[in-house]
Amino acid sequence: MFEIGRLCIKTAGRDANKHCLVIDIIDDKYVLIDGLTRRRKCNIMHLEPSEKVVKIKKDASHDEVIKELEKLKLVPKEKKRIAKKEKSSEKTEKIEKKAEEKIKGKKTSKKNK
């Protein structure tokens, strides 16, 4: 049932409900998986095999696995994180301006005394 290149869905653990490919068979109970999950040894009882089998070499790199998953259109599109970085930099600028205003306010109040 489990062979190299078999598309599976992880059913247990932190990577549950994520797609992966079998990239090596360790023994009758464990396989090595990689994909949208972490590359690791996995109990076959924690995998739901699908009907799809991808042609991939044994111990393929993570990049090769991701390319195959992209061909199957299983890799989600990357979120725009640039906007979040811009927002965080705008927030830090506002905080810096407020801090400068407080410092200036304290200096002027000391001069007035």
Secondary structure, DSSP 8 states (H G I E B T S, - for coil): ---TTEEEEE-SSTTTT-EEEEEEE-SSSEEEEEESS-SEEEEGGGEEEEEEE----TT--HHHHHHHHHHTT-S------HHHHHHHHHHHHHHHHHHHHHHHHHHHHHHH-
